[in-house]
């Protein structure tokens, strides 16, 4: 689906939109980059409270489908610029990681 | 380790404390290897290993170099830094053990999984360290 459609169905703020379709094949929740590196996989949505520019390096290396920033954390402009450059969709929400995970689960991502 | 059969070496300078650029060398290694048709499963291992090696140079060293050596049957990631070295390698290899500062941890680094992840995803793992620097050679068979 399009980033905008995902934003709408999960009630997320779309911070970085991309042209291509998003395919979510799994979900990983984590804030420690090394653990995310080892566990998240290609086309996973990553739910985190980290907003530093290095989350983009992790998403790019793992070819994640998108990053969902939870708990309304403020995202650095550097992070958004880099995400635009590398075509990585970023969403933001005031919901918790658990709430977003539940919604994704109900959407059929298991 | 001999250089026999080395097809190509790609070299990167990795400066200390440059968190904004951290990950750049690993991304370049991955896209170079992807371009020559390396399998996605191998690419994932190399991405994890090179990222951890690069981040370790940024966080813990005075700067260094990262190399990706391509052989016919293997890829070797080499990390060489300028010190100050790892006082207790055995401890550093323990999952969860980290000497990273609080400010670095707040950015999501310093999980204490860097060296263990490198070893886990490698086929061969060699590490040598003194106060003049640390050299890590990680082999991934292809």
Interface residues (C-beta under 8 A of the other chain):
Chain A: X31 X32 X33 X34 X35 X37 X38 X41 X42 X48 X50 X52 X53 X54 X55 X56 X57 X58 X60 X61 X62 X78
Chain B: X19 X20 X22 X23 X24 X26 X27 X30 X40 X44 X47 X48 X51 X52 X55 X107 X108 X109 X111 X112 X113 X114 X117 X120 X121
